[in-house]
Amino acid sequence: MSLSLHRSPGTAFGIAVGVLAGAHVLDHRLGPPAHVPVSLASTGLLLLTARGAGLSAAELGLGRARLGHGLRCGATAAAGVGALYAAGALLPATRPLFADGRAEERLPGLLRQMLLEVPLGTVLLEEVGFRCVLPALLRRSCGPRLGEAVPVALFGLWHVLPSAALAASNPALAAASTGNRAPGGDGVSRTAAASGSVAVTAAGGAVFAALRRHTGSALAPALLHTAFNSLGYLAAWSVNRRSRRRTRRS
């Protein structure tokens, strides 16, 4: 049966959650090579589901009328993230938070992460899912409050699986997200890492949702989200490179 057939917002919401859950599991089973294909396919299914529920482009935050405002606000917010990351990577007190082993060592790999994997493999699916489709469907069926709160909570839960990789690749940041200044003993437990990741990413999701509401455009949170992830890789690459140079000299 085609997803383009008319469905109620409640039914469409269930389908959308199923698409996101399936994409999440498949993505983590197949690994990095599948990130972009899974994201593109799942995003297409989400948009078909939204169309089947009769949602307009404006309701999804994809209307042309608000595109310019979203671009300006998103670019300004992204520039702020860049400035904060630059300062954080330079200051000795915060530099360990950027020593993330997930950043590629070589420049071509880093550019692939920043310009391909983040925008198309991560941001596209998450923004369409959690800032466009789910909120619009819930607003129609449950009202504006749940339409914003539920996707924020789901966005936090979405990061339970990735929290294991964070604890292994960046223990300092994982410890900070759990309220500890530094990982001690055997490091941060999986439960603590997952709880910290859910809390931090839910807070981030609330910021993205507020930006989406303020601008009326999904482009604004998408640009900010891309800046957080892509510039995070760039900062990690810079810090890791500096650390390797020091190791060679010693």
C-alpha positions in Angstrom: 0.0 0.0 0.0 1.4 3.4 -0.9 2.4 5.8 1.9 1.0 8.6 -0.3 -2.6 7.5 0.5 -4.3 9.7 3.1 -3.7 8.8 6.7 -4.7 10.3 10.0 -2.0 12.3 11.8 -2.0 9.7 14.6 -1.5 6.8 12.2 1.1 8.7 10.3 2.9 9.5 13.6 3.2 5.8 14.3 4.5 5.1 10.9 7.1 7.9 11.2 8.3 6.6 14.5 8.6 3.2 13.0 10.7 4.5 10.1 13.0 6.3 12.5 13.4 3.3 14.7 14.1 1.0 11.8 16.6 3.5 10.4 18.4 3.8 13.7 18.8 0.0 14.2 19.8 -0.6 10.6 22.3 2.3 10.7 24.0 0.9 13.8 24.0 -2.7 12.5 25.5 -1.8 9.1 28.0 0.9 10.3 29.4 4.0 8.7 29.2 3.0 5.1 25.4 2.8 5.5 24.9 6.2 7.2 24.1 8.3 4.1 22.1 5.7 2.1 20.0 4.8 5.2 19.5 8.5 6.0 18.4 9.4 2.4 16.0 6.5 2.1 14.5 7.0 5.5 14.1 10.8 5.0 12.2 10.1 1.8 9.8 7.7 3.6 9.2 10.3 6.3 8.3 13.0 3.8 6.0 10.6 2.0 4.3 9.8 5.3 3.9 13.6 6.0 2.4 14.1 2.5 0.0 11.2 3.1 -1.2 12.9 6.3 -1.8 16.1 4.3 0.9 18.3 5.9 1.9 21.4 4.0 5.5 22.5 3.4 4.9 25.4 5.8 3.7 23.1 8.6 6.9 21.1 8.1 9.1 24.1 8.2 10.1 23.7 4.6 8.2 26.6 3.1 9.9 29.1 0.9 8.5 32.1 2.7 10.6 31.6 5.8 13.7 30.2 4.1 15.6 33.5 4.2 14.9 34.1 7.8 15.9 30.6 8.7 19.2 30.9 6.7 20.1 34.1 8.5 19.4 32.9 12.0 20.9 29.5 11.4 24.1 31.0 9.9 24.4 33.4 12.9 24.0 30.6 15.4 26.5 28.4 13.5 29.0 31.1 13.6 28.6 31.4 17.3 29.2 27.6 17.7 32.4 28.0 15.6 33.7 30.8 17.9 32.9 28.7 21.0 34.6 25.6 19.6 37.7 27.6 18.6 38.0 29.0 22.1 37.4 25.7 23.7 40.0 23.9 21.6 42.6 26.6 22.4 42.1 26.8 26.1 44.0 24.2 28.2 41.1 23.8 30.6 38.6 22.7 27.9 40.9 21.3 25.3 40.5 17.6 26.6 36.8 17.8 25.8 37.6 18.0 22.1 40.1 15.1 22.0 37.5 12.9 20.3 38.8 9.7 18.6 35.9 9.6 16.1 37.5 12.4 14.0 39.5 11.1 11.1 43.2 11.7 11.2 43.7 12.5 7.6 42.2 15.7 6.0 40.3 13.9 3.2 38.6 11.7 5.8 37.8 14.7 7.9 36.3 16.6 4.9 34.1 13.5 4.2 32.8 13.5 7.7 32.2 17.3 7.8 30.7 17.7 4.3 29.0 14.4 3.6 28.4 12.2 6.6 27.2 14.9 9.0 24.8 16.9 6.7 23.5 13.9 4.7 24.1 11.0 7.1 23.0 12.6 10.4 21.5 16.1 10.2 19.1 15.5 7.3 17.3 12.5 8.8 17.2 13.9 12.4 16.0 17.3 11.4 13.3 16.1 9.0 12.2 13.5 11.6 12.4 15.4 14.9 12.0 19.0 13.8 9.7 18.6 10.8 7.5 15.5 10.5 7.0 14.4 14.2 6.2 17.9 15.6 3.8 18.7 12.7 1.9 15.4 13.1 1.6 15.8 16.8 0.5 19.4 16.6 -2.4 18.3 14.4 -3.4 15.4 16.7 -2.4 16.5 20.2 -1.8 20.2 20.2 1.3 22.4 20.2 2.7 21.5 23.7 3.0 17.8 23.0 4.0 18.6 19.5 7.2 20.2 20.8 7.8 18.2 24.0 7.5 14.6 22.7 10.0 15.0 19.7 12.5 16.6 22.1 12.3 13.6 24.4 12.5 11.2 21.5 15.5 13.0 20.2 17.2 12.5 23.5 16.4 8.8 23.5 17.6 8.5 19.9 21.2 9.0 21.3 21.2 6.1 23.7 23.0 3.8 21.2 25.6 6.4 20.1 26.4 7.1 23.8 28.6 3.9 23.9 30.8 5.3 21.1 31.1 8.6 22.9 32.3 7.0 26.2 34.9 5.0 24.3 36.2 7.8 22.0 35.9 10.8 24.2 35.9 9.9 27.9 36.4 13.4 29.1 33.3 14.7 27.3 31.3 11.6 28.4 32.4 12.3 32.0 31.4 15.9 31.7 28.0 15.0 30.4 27.4 12.9 33.5 28.3 15.7 35.9 31.9 14.5 36.6 34.9 16.6 35.9 36.9 13.7 34.7 36.4 10.0 34.2 37.7 8.0 37.1 38.7 4.4 37.6 37.3 2.4 34.8 35.8 5.4 33.2 32.1 6.3 32.7 29.6 3.4 32.9 27.3 2.7 30.0 24.3 3.6 32.1 25.8 6.9 33.1 27.0 7.7 29.6 23.6 6.9 28.2 21.8 9.0 30.8 24.1 11.9 30.3 23.8 11.7 26.5 20.0 11.6 26.6 19.9 14.6 28.9 22.4 16.7 26.9 20.9 15.8 23.5 17.4 16.4 24.7 18.5 19.9 25.9 20.1 20.4 22.4 16.9 19.2 20.8 15.0 21.8 22.8 17.3 24.5 21.5 16.8 23.3 17.9 13.0 23.2 18.4 13.0 26.7 19.8 15.0 27.9 16.8 12.6 26.1 14.5 9.6 27.7 16.2 11.2 31.2 16.2 12.2 31.2 12.5 9.4 29.1 11.1 12.0 27.3 9.1 13.7 23.9 9.6 16.8 25.3 7.8 17.8 27.3 11.0 18.2 24.3 13.3 19.7 22.2 10.5 22.5 24.7 10.1 23.1 24.9 13.8 23.0 21.1 14.1 25.5 20.8 11.2 27.8 23.3 12.9 27.7 21.4 16.2 28.7 18.2 14.6 30.9 19.2 11.6 32.9 21.9 13.5 33.1 19.4 16.4 35.0 17.1 14.1 37.2 19.9 12.9 38.0 20.9 16.5 38.8 17.3 17.4 41.0 16.9 14.4 43.0 20.0 15.4 43.3 19.0 19.1 44.3 15.4 18.1 46.8 16.6 15.6 48.4 18.8 18.2 48.6 16.0 20.6 50.2 13.7 18.1 52.8 16.3 17.3 53.7 16.6 21.0 54.0 12.9 21.3 56.4 12.7 18.4 58.6 15.4 19.9 58.8 13.8 23.3 
